[in-house]
Every structure is written in C-alpha cells, then in structure tokens.
Amino acid sequence: MENKIKKAVLAYSGGLDTSVIIPWLKENYGCEVIAVSGDVGQDSELEGLCEKALKTGASKCYIEDLKKEFVEEYIFPTMQAGAVYEGTYLLGTSFARPIIAKRMVEIALKEGADAIVHGCTGKGNDQVRFELAIKAYAPKMKIIAPWREWELKGREDEIEYAEAHNVPLKISRETNYSKDMNIWHLSHEGLELEDPANEPNYDKILELSVSPEKAPDKPTYVTIHFEKGKPTAIDGEETDSVSLLKKLNKLGGDNGIGLVDLVENRLVGMKCRGVYETPGGTILYTAHKLLEDLTLDRETSHYKQVVSLRFAELVYFGQWFTPLRKALSAFVSSTQETVTGDVKLKLYKGNIIPAGTKSPYSLYSESLATFGPGGIYNQKDSAGFINLFGLPSTVRAMLNEELKKSGKKLPDME
C-alpha cells in the first residue's frame, strides 16, 4: 500500500462494501478517512449513517443534500431525452454516480485529501462512472478501489471481515442482496437473482412497490402537467420537483407500476441480471412520451429516437461530463420548447393506460385526420404524391421489363 496517502475521502453509503472499507483503509493505508454520502433520496438508509461511520473509524462524515440538483439537472434531462438503456433500463443507478462523484471531488479538494475511495467492484459499471467523473474534475487525484486490491473474494468474505472488526451491518447472509436506492429507483441484485431462471420473489424483495397481483382492483387516475418538457404539477396542484417525484413514486408503487426484471449488458463486457423498481419514473417517461407524440413534428421525433439511444449509452457508460452529452442535451432542450400540456393516465395493476392528452401546441388536427368530410385536405392530391414518392420503384420496374426482353432481369426484391 502507498504510505503517502494520509487522508482519503470515501464514497460512503453504509452498505456492506463501504462499511468494511473504513477499517480496511485504516488497517492497510493507515490514513485518515472522511466519509461522504450524497443524499439523492435514500431516505431511511441515511439514518444513523454518520454515527456508524465515526464509530467504525472515520474522522469526519458529510451528508450532502443533492436531491433537488439530482432531479432537475440529471433525472429530468435524461427523461426529456427519452433515454432508456437497451430499451428497458431507466438508468436509475447510472445518473446518480456523476453527481455524487462531483461533490466528493469538491469535498476532497476542500479537505486537502490525497485520495478518493469508492466501494465499486471490479466487475461493475459504477467503478467507471465514479472514476470518469473524478477524472473530469480532479485529473491528478489518486483513486483507491479496494475491490481491485484486497483479498476478499465476495460478499460472504466481507461479512466475515465486518464481524471480525465489530462493524454493524443491517443485512444478514440470507438478505445479502446488492441494492441501490435513490429518489428515482431501487435496484436488486445477487443471491437467487443471479440465476435468470429463477423467478423473483417480489413479496420478499420489493420495498417501493407492490406486485401487480396485490395492487388495488380499482384504477387510479393521475394528470401530470408539463412545461417545456418538465413536470410541474399533479392533478392541477403545482409542486416542487422532489415532492412531485415522491408523489408519483407513491402512486406508482401502490399500483404495481415500474417493476422490471432484466438482463443487461454491462460496460465491462458481461451480462448481469437485476430487478428494478422505478414507479414514478416509469409514469413520467410514459406521460412525457405521450405529450411529445402530440407536439413534436415527425422529422424531429424520429431523429430524437437516434439521440435517445446514444444519450442512454453515454449515461450508462459514465460519460455524463463529456462534450457530447452536453451537446446532445442542448439538442434535447431545443426539442422541448413546445412540450407543454396535460397528460391523464390510468394506473391499474402494473399497467399505464393513456386517458387523454392535450396541449396548446398540439400538431394533431382533427379536421385533417377525420374520416368525415375534411375542409383543408383534398384526397385527390394524394395520387400525385404517391406517383412521385413511388417514382424510383416505377423506374426500376420499367427497366426490369426491358431487361426481360433480352433474357435478363434485376435481382428480386422479395
């Protein structure tokens, strides 16, 4: 170990990994440890956190309230982009890492620390997300990742280490799931979930939601108002961004919304299986998409799908603090100028059912789309349009007829 490390700032959650890291750092590096926790909506997980950190060897503990910044500067821009990794994952862990890492750098520089420490494993995505963010703001800062150094082979070894060093844990060997919680989601990995053949025991693992089977038999209606792509009110009541998301989490969770069981491709190359609870986020993505369907023109909407895919990859890969992500966000912001209006949804046993969308910037014209008599659309005009649109096909077919006269033909298009 490098003896010149005198003071280290640790990304501290109080979970299994970071709980054992404090005594391990003191034992192996002999350095002062400052614990830093970014409050991104973990709620009860933060209770007694500093007391535990100090008792297990930390010299100081910070709990930084990042919820408002997290929701408004990370979550909402990603939602506006329509970014979904591999068509399923709403990026709950991914966009929480950059904001925490940035704040850690600020504290590390203020405290004169020699190193920043994280508890991410060498198999996961989070090590990349943390370290790319740290490099963006403190490129010369030493980074310590104990999972890439110590002799502990897994979570069972960590529990034994904790027991030997009198580190209190909230988990047992039977509940030793790897979880990540913030105001956007709760993820579950490990134990029986590591085998994709096993059905999740939702009664055992769910915390934010109920299973669809246990949701009420009566649907719940909710209306969300958006201003330029940002949700600002629920059922006509304006509210701040954090309270709004918490309310949607409660509505969604009570109705079994946002449960996802997926196998994803990690950045480091392997596949992993996880169960995610994203009740409020799933509602927001659905509502926002319905409003965009009404207010965005075809070309912008279709091109935005390309941007959404790349945006999701950047967030998942930990590349938030990059010129490309910033540039894509500028494009997305431009598309949101007219995404204003109300979206009514029916929540029922895990389903989100559209129940009406309206906007002052709606591009939908009933007089154009109606099956009845239309005032501004002349159906005879479509014949000329089809002739021009199909001209390449017509020319090719005519050429093929000429070639057949000499025993040749163009390759079949079927």
C-alpha positions as CSV (number, residue, x, y, z in Angstrom):
1,M,0.0,0.0,0.0
2,E,1.2,3.6,-0.6
3,N,2.2,5.1,2.7
4,K,2.0,8.6,1.3
5,I,-1.8,8.5,1.4
6,K,-2.6,10.5,4.6
7,K,-6.2,11.5,4.1
8,A,-8.8,9.8,2.0
9,V,-12.4,10.7,1.1
10,L,-14.7,7.7,0.9
11,A,-18.0,7.5,-1.0
12,Y,-19.9,6.1,1.9
13,S,-23.4,4.5,1.8
14,G,-23.3,2.5,5.0
15,G,-23.9,-0.7,3.0
16,L,-21.8,-3.8,3.2
17,D,-18.9,-2.7,0.9
18,T,-18.3,0.8,2.3
19,S,-18.9,-0.4,5.9
20,V,-15.9,-2.7,5.8
21,I,-13.8,-0.3,3.7
22,I,-13.3,2.2,6.6
23,P,-11.5,-0.2,8.9
24,W,-9.7,-1.8,5.9
25,L,-8.3,1.6,4.8
26,K,-7.1,2.4,8.3
27,E,-5.6,-1.1,8.6
28,N,-3.8,-1.1,5.2
29,Y,-3.2,2.5,4.4
30,G,-3.0,4.0,7.9
31,C,-4.8,7.1,6.7
32,E,-7.5,9.4,8.0
33,V,-10.8,8.5,6.4
34,I,-13.5,11.1,5.7
35,A,-16.9,9.6,4.8
36,V,-19.1,11.4,2.3
37,S,-22.7,10.4,1.4
38,G,-24.6,12.1,-1.3
39,D,-28.3,12.3,-0.3
40,V,-30.0,11.5,-3.6
41,G,-33.2,10.2,-1.9
42,Q,-32.1,7.2,0.1
43,D,-34.5,8.2,2.9
44,S,-34.2,5.8,5.9
45,E,-30.8,4.5,4.7
46,L,-29.3,7.7,5.8
47,E,-30.5,7.4,9.4
48,G,-27.6,6.9,11.8
49,L,-25.1,6.9,8.9
50,C,-22.6,9.4,10.3
51,E,-22.8,7.8,13.8
52,K,-21.9,4.5,12.2
53,A,-19.1,5.9,10.1
54,L,-17.5,7.6,13.1
55,K,-17.8,4.5,15.3
56,T,-16.1,2.4,12.7
57,G,-13.1,4.7,12.2
58,A,-14.0,7.8,10.1
59,S,-12.7,11.1,11.4
60,K,-15.5,13.1,9.8
61,C,-18.7,12.5,7.9
62,Y,-20.6,14.6,5.4
63,I,-24.2,14.0,4.2
64,E,-24.8,16.3,1.3
65,D,-28.4,17.1,0.2
66,L,-28.3,16.7,-3.6
67,K,-31.9,15.7,-4.2
68,K,-33.1,18.9,-6.0
69,E,-30.0,19.1,-8.2
70,F,-30.2,15.4,-8.9
71,V,-33.8,15.6,-10.0
72,E,-33.6,18.8,-12.0
73,E,-30.2,18.6,-13.6
74,Y,-29.7,14.8,-14.1
75,I,-33.0,13.0,-14.0
76,F,-35.3,15.4,-15.9
77,P,-32.8,16.0,-18.7
78,T,-32.4,12.2,-19.2
79,M,-36.2,11.7,-19.1
80,Q,-36.6,14.6,-21.6
81,A,-34.1,12.8,-23.9
82,G,-36.2,9.6,-23.7
83,A,-33.0,7.8,-22.8
84,V,-33.6,4.1,-22.0
85,Y,-30.7,1.7,-21.9
86,E,-31.3,-1.4,-24.1
87,G,-35.0,-0.5,-24.3
88,T,-35.7,-1.3,-20.7
89,Y,-33.5,0.2,-18.1
90,L,-34.4,3.7,-16.9
91,L,-30.8,4.4,-15.7
92,G,-31.5,4.9,-12.0
93,T,-28.1,4.0,-10.7
94,S,-26.2,5.4,-13.8
95,F,-27.0,9.1,-13.5
96,A,-26.7,9.1,-9.7
97,R,-23.0,8.4,-9.8
98,P,-21.7,11.5,-11.6
99,I,-23.4,14.0,-9.2
100,I,-22.1,12.1,-6.1
101,A,-18.6,11.9,-7.5
102,K,-18.5,15.6,-8.4
103,R,-19.5,16.5,-4.8
104,M,-16.8,14.1,-3.5
105,V,-14.2,15.9,-5.5
106,E,-15.3,19.2,-4.1
107,I,-15.0,18.0,-0.6
108,A,-11.7,16.2,-1.2
109,L,-10.1,19.3,-2.6
110,K,-11.5,21.4,0.3
111,E,-10.2,18.9,2.9
112,G,-6.8,18.5,1.2
113,A,-7.3,14.8,0.7
114,D,-4.7,12.7,-1.1
115,A,-7.2,10.1,-2.5
116,I,-10.8,9.4,-3.2
117,V,-12.1,5.9,-2.4
118,H,-15.1,4.0,-3.8
119,G,-16.6,0.6,-3.0
120,C,-17.4,-0.4,-6.5
121,T,-16.5,-3.9,-7.6
122,G,-14.0,-4.6,-10.5
123,K,-16.9,-6.3,-12.3
124,G,-19.4,-3.5,-12.4
125,N,-20.3,-0.3,-14.2
126,D,-20.1,2.0,-11.2
127,Q,-16.3,2.0,-11.0
128,V,-16.3,3.6,-14.4
129,R,-19.0,6.1,-13.6
130,F,-17.3,7.3,-10.4
131,E,-13.8,7.4,-11.8
132,L,-14.7,9.2,-15.1
133,A,-16.4,11.9,-13.1
134,I,-13.5,12.2,-10.7
135,K,-11.1,12.5,-13.6
136,A,-13.2,15.2,-15.1
137,Y,-12.8,17.5,-12.1
138,A,-9.6,16.2,-10.4
139,P,-7.5,14.5,-13.1
140,K,-4.5,14.1,-10.8
141,M,-6.4,12.7,-7.8
142,K,-5.4,9.3,-6.6
143,I,-8.3,6.8,-6.8
144,I,-8.4,3.8,-4.5
145,A,-10.8,0.9,-5.3
146,P,-10.4,-1.8,-2.6
147,W,-12.2,-4.4,-4.6
148,R,-9.3,-4.3,-7.0
149,E,-6.8,-4.6,-4.2
150,W,-7.9,-6.6,-1.2
151,E,-8.0,-10.4,-0.7
152,L,-11.8,-10.5,0.0
153,K,-13.4,-12.6,-2.7
154,G,-17.1,-11.9,-2.3
155,R,-19.8,-10.6,-0.1
156,E,-19.5,-13.6,2.3
157,D,-15.9,-12.7,2.9
158,E,-17.0,-9.1,3.6
159,I,-19.5,-10.2,6.2
160,E,-16.8,-12.2,8.0
161,Y,-14.4,-9.2,7.9
162,A,-17.2,-7.0,9.3
163,E,-17.9,-9.4,12.1
164,A,-14.2,-9.7,12.9
165,H,-13.9,-5.9,13.1
166,N,-17.1,-5.3,15.0
167,V,-18.7,-3.4,12.1
168,P,-22.5,-3.4,12.5
169,L,-24.5,-4.5,9.4
170,K,-28.2,-4.1,8.5
171,I,-28.1,-7.2,6.4
172,S,-27.7,-10.9,7.1
173,R,-26.4,-13.8,5.0
174,E,-30.0,-14.5,4.0
175,T,-30.8,-10.9,2.9
176,N,-27.4,-10.2,1.4
177,Y,-28.8,-8.6,-1.8
178,S,-26.8,-5.8,-3.5
179,K,-29.2,-2.9,-3.6
180,D,-29.0,0.7,-4.7
181,M,-31.7,3.2,-3.8
182,N,-32.3,6.8,-4.7
183,I,-35.4,9.0,-5.4
184,W,-35.7,7.5,-8.9
185,H,-35.5,3.8,-8.3
186,L,-34.4,0.8,-6.2
187,S,-32.3,-2.0,-7.7
188,H,-31.9,-5.6,-6.5
189,E,-29.1,-7.9,-7.5
190,G,-27.4,-11.0,-6.0
191,L,-28.4,-14.2,-4.2
192,E,-31.1,-16.2,-6.2
193,L,-31.4,-13.3,-8.7
194,E,-28.0,-14.2,-10.1
195,D,-29.7,-17.1,-12.0
196,P,-32.0,-15.7,-14.7
197,A,-34.0,-19.0,-14.5
198,N,-35.3,-18.0,-11.0
199,E,-38.5,-16.0,-10.7
200,P,-38.1,-13.1,-8.3
201,N,-39.8,-13.4,-5.0
202,Y,-41.5,-10.0,-5.1
203,D,-43.0,-10.4,-1.7
204,K,-39.5,-10.8,-0.3
205,I,-37.6,-8.0,-2.1
206,L,-40.0,-5.2,-3.1
207,E,-39.8,-2.0,-1.0
208,L,-41.1,0.8,-3.1
209,S,-43.9,-1.2,-4.9
210,V,-46.4,-4.0,-4.6
211,S,-46.6,-6.7,-7.2
212,P,-49.4,-6.1,-9.8
213,E,-51.3,-9.0,-8.3
214,K,-51.5,-7.2,-5.0
215,A,-52.4,-3.8,-6.5
216,P,-55.9,-2.4,-6.0
217,D,-58.7,-3.8,-8.2
218,K,-59.8,-0.2,-8.8
219,P,-57.8,2.0,-11.2
220,T,-56.1,5.2,-10.1
221,Y,-56.2,8.3,-12.4
222,V,-53.5,10.9,-12.4
223,T,-53.0,14.0,-14.6
224,I,-49.4,15.4,-15.0
225,H,-48.8,18.9,-16.3
226,F,-45.6,19.6,-18.2
227,E,-43.9,22.9,-19.0
228,K,-41.3,22.7,-21.8
229,G,-40.9,19.0,-21.1
230,K,-40.6,19.4,-17.3
231,P,-43.3,18.0,-15.0
232,T,-44.6,20.8,-12.8
233,A,-48.0,19.7,-11.4
234,I,-50.0,16.7,-10.4
235,D,-53.8,16.8,-10.7
236,G,-53.7,20.6,-11.1
237,E,-51.6,21.2,-8.0
238,E,-48.2,22.7,-8.7
239,T,-45.3,21.3,-6.6
240,D,-41.5,21.3,-6.5
241,S,-39.6,18.7,-8.4
242,V,-38.6,16.5,-5.5
243,S,-42.1,16.4,-4.0
244,L,-43.6,15.7,-7.4
245,L,-41.4,12.6,-7.9
246,K,-42.1,11.3,-4.4
247,K,-45.8,11.6,-5.0
248,L,-45.6,9.7,-8.3
249,N,-43.5,7.0,-6.6
250,K,-46.2,6.5,-4.1
251,L,-49.0,6.4,-6.8
252,G,-46.9,4.1,-9.0
253,G,-45.8,1.9,-6.2
254,D,-49.3,1.4,-4.8
255,N,-50.4,0.3,-8.3
256,G,-47.5,-2.1,-9.1
257,I,-46.1,0.2,-11.7
258,G,-42.4,0.1,-12.9
259,L,-41.3,-3.4,-12.0
260,V,-38.6,-4.6,-14.4
261,D,-36.7,-7.9,-14.4
262,L,-33.9,-7.6,-16.9
263,V,-30.6,-9.0,-18.1
264,E,-28.4,-6.1,-19.3
265,N,-25.0,-5.8,-21.0
266,R,-22.6,-4.2,-18.7
267,L,-19.9,-1.8,-20.0
268,V,-17.2,-4.2,-18.8
269,G,-18.5,-6.9,-21.1
270,M,-20.5,-9.3,-19.0
271,K,-24.3,-9.7,-18.7
272,C,-26.0,-9.2,-15.4
273,R,-29.5,-9.8,-14.1
274,G,-31.3,-7.3,-11.9
275,V,-34.8,-6.4,-10.7
276,Y,-35.6,-2.7,-10.7
277,E,-38.4,-0.7,-9.0
278,T,-39.0,2.6,-10.8
279,P,-42.6,3.5,-10.1
280,G,-42.6,7.3,-10.5
281,G,-40.0,7.3,-13.2
282,T,-42.0,4.9,-15.4
283,I,-45.1,7.1,-15.1
284,L,-43.0,10.2,-16.1
285,Y,-41.4,8.5,-19.1
286,T,-44.8,7.4,-20.4
287,A,-46.5,10.7,-19.8
288,H,-43.7,12.7,-21.4
289,K,-43.6,10.4,-24.5
290,L,-47.4,10.8,-25.0
291,L,-47.1,14.6,-24.9
292,E,-44.2,14.5,-27.4
293,D,-46.3,12.4,-29.7
294,L,-48.8,15.2,-29.8
295,T,-46.3,18.2,-30.0
296,L,-43.2,17.1,-32.0
297,D,-43.1,17.0,-35.8
298,R,-42.3,13.7,-37.5
299,E,-38.7,14.5,-38.5
300,T,-37.7,15.8,-35.1
301,S,-39.4,12.9,-33.3
302,H,-37.7,10.3,-35.5
303,Y,-34.3,11.9,-35.2
304,K,-34.7,12.2,-31.4
305,Q,-35.0,8.4,-31.2
306,V,-31.4,8.2,-32.5
307,V,-30.3,10.8,-30.0
308,S,-32.2,8.9,-27.2
309,L,-30.2,5.8,-27.8
310,R,-26.8,7.5,-27.8
311,F,-27.8,9.6,-24.8
312,A,-28.7,6.4,-22.8
313,E,-25.3,4.9,-23.7
314,L,-23.5,7.9,-22.5
315,V,-25.3,7.9,-19.2
316,Y,-24.9,4.2,-18.7
317,F,-21.2,4.3,-19.6
318,G,-20.5,7.1,-17.1
319,Q,-19.8,9.8,-19.7
320,W,-22.1,12.4,-18.3
321,F,-19.3,15.1,-18.0
322,T,-18.4,15.0,-21.7
323,P,-18.8,17.4,-24.6
324,L,-21.0,15.0,-26.5
325,R,-23.5,14.6,-23.6
326,K,-23.6,18.3,-23.2
327,A,-24.2,18.8,-26.9
328,L,-27.0,16.2,-27.0
329,S,-28.6,17.9,-24.0
330,A,-28.6,21.1,-25.9
331,F,-30.4,19.4,-28.8
332,V,-32.9,17.8,-26.4
333,S,-33.6,21.2,-24.7
334,S,-34.4,22.7,-28.1
335,T,-37.0,20.0,-28.8
336,Q,-38.8,20.6,-25.6
337,E,-39.9,24.2,-26.3
338,T,-43.4,23.1,-27.2
339,V,-43.7,20.0,-25.0
340,T,-46.3,21.7,-22.7
341,G,-49.6,20.3,-21.7
342,D,-51.5,17.8,-19.6
343,V,-51.4,14.0,-19.7
344,K,-54.0,11.9,-18.0
345,L,-53.1,8.3,-17.2
346,K,-55.0,5.4,-15.7
347,L,-52.8,3.2,-13.4
348,Y,-54.1,-0.3,-13.0
349,K,-52.3,-3.4,-11.7
350,G,-48.9,-2.7,-13.3
351,N,-50.3,-1.0,-16.4
352,I,-50.2,2.6,-17.5
353,I,-53.1,3.3,-19.8
354,P,-53.4,6.6,-21.7
355,A,-56.6,8.5,-20.7
356,G,-56.2,11.8,-22.6
357,T,-53.5,14.2,-23.7
358,K,-53.9,17.9,-24.6
359,S,-51.5,20.8,-25.4
360,P,-51.8,24.3,-26.7
361,Y,-49.0,23.3,-29.1
362,S,-50.7,20.1,-30.4
363,L,-49.9,19.3,-34.0
364,Y,-52.9,17.0,-34.2
365,S,-55.6,18.3,-36.4
366,E,-59.0,16.7,-36.2
367,S,-60.1,18.3,-39.5
368,L,-57.1,16.6,-41.2
369,A,-57.3,13.2,-39.6
370,T,-61.1,12.8,-39.6
371,F,-62.8,10.1,-41.6
372,G,-65.6,12.6,-42.2
373,P,-65.6,15.5,-44.6
374,G,-62.4,17.5,-44.2
375,G,-62.1,21.1,-45.0
376,I,-58.4,21.6,-45.9
377,Y,-57.3,18.2,-47.2
378,N,-58.1,17.2,-50.8
379,Q,-57.8,13.5,-51.1
380,K,-57.2,13.8,-54.8
381,D,-53.8,15.3,-54.0
382,S,-52.5,12.0,-52.6
383,A,-52.4,10.4,-56.1
384,G,-49.7,12.8,-57.3
385,F,-47.8,12.4,-54.0
386,I,-47.8,8.6,-54.4
387,N,-46.6,8.9,-58.0
388,L,-43.6,11.0,-57.0
389,F,-42.9,9.0,-53.8
390,G,-43.0,5.8,-55.8
391,L,-41.1,7.0,-58.8
392,P,-37.9,5.1,-58.0
393,S,-39.9,1.8,-57.8
394,T,-41.7,2.6,-61.0
395,V,-38.4,3.4,-62.9
396,R,-36.9,0.2,-61.6
397,A,-39.8,-1.9,-62.7
398,M,-39.8,-0.4,-66.2
399,L,-36.1,-1.2,-66.5
400,N,-36.8,-4.8,-65.4
401,E,-39.4,-5.1,-68.1
402,E,-36.9,-4.0,-70.8
403,L,-34.2,-6.4,-69.5
404,K,-36.6,-9.3,-69.6
405,K,-36.9,-8.9,-73.4
406,S,-33.2,-9.9,-73.7
407,G,-33.4,-12.7,-71.1
408,K,-32.1,-10.7,-68.2
409,K,-33.6,-9.3,-65.1
410,L,-32.9,-7.3,-62.0
411,P,-32.4,-9.1,-58.6
412,D,-35.7,-9.9,-56.9
413,M,-36.7,-7.5,-54.1
414,E,-38.6,-10.2,-52.1
